[in-house]
Amino acid sequence: MGFDVTVLDNLSSGYEKNLEKVKDKIKLVKENVIYSLSTNVLPYIRGQDVMFHLAAIPDPSSCDKHIDEAFKSNVEGTFNLLLSAIKNGINRVIFLSPVHVYGVN
C-alpha cells in the first residue's frame, strides 16, 4: 500500500536537491500557498485525502522585517489552503507549527 504525495512548495527556504531521494515518489508543484486557490494549483489538490500544512515564514526576525509578506504567507496562505481543502473535500488538514513558536529561551 503506497501513497500519492504532492508537495506544494515555492522553495523560498528550501532546495529541490533536498528531495532528490524521493523525487520519483512525489509530485512537486513549485507554487506559493498565497496562490493555492488559483487554477494552476487546484488540480494537484483534488483527490487528496489529507493535507499536511507546513508552509510558513517561521523566523520571527524575517516576519518582523517583512510583515506584509509574513501575513500573506502565514495567515492568507493558511486561509487559502483551508479553503482549498474545503472546496476539494479534503476533510483532514494537519498543521505543523515551526519550533519558533516556543521562543529562543
Summary of the structure (lengths in Angstrom):
residues: 105
radius of gyration: 14.4
end to end distance: 42.6
largest distance: 45.1
contacts: 235
relative contact order: 0.18
helix: 43%
strand: 17%
